[in-house]
Amino acid sequence: MSIEKYHQARQLIEEAGGGDFEGAKPETLVARAEAVLGLTFPPSYRRFLLEMGCGDINGLEVYGLIDDEFESSTVPNGIWLTLKERREIGLHPAYVLIGEGGDGTFYALDTRQAGKSGEAPVVQLSVDGKQSERVAESFGDYFLEAVQGVV
């Protein structure tokens, strides 16, 4: 289901002109990002990384992969940002930052709560990263709802 919602979002993006996305990333880079973070990406987010990388459409920025520079990069490199926030605010190692809320908060995958399918919920984290509120059941759900809000 979540992969289907990811594909629906991608179709909406294509119909709206494509946005500004980094583009496909190789499996080896995605696997390296997982190893650096010490976790496994949920299937729908993994598909996003492999096919789109990271990017934005109409002001909606979705963090992901740019390249293998995880120690010295910038947004929308979600791997770099996740590692940075782990160091600076003690972000829990199960979180993967995928976007920002506009008020100093972040959206994150909570891989601690991955279900049998491997999908993990998306949560909105407080500024200090200590409190969270579930906003979507999976990346695919989050991505589709967010894209529908901007196209």
Secondary structure, 3 states (H helix, E strand, C coil): CHHHHHHHHHHHHHHCCCCEECCCCCHHHHHHHHHHHCCCCCHHHHHHHHHCCCEEECCEEECECCCCCCCCCCCCEHHHHHHHHHHHHCCCCCEEEEEECCCCCEEEEEHHHCCCCCCCCEEEECCCCCCEEEEECCHHHHHHHHHHCCC
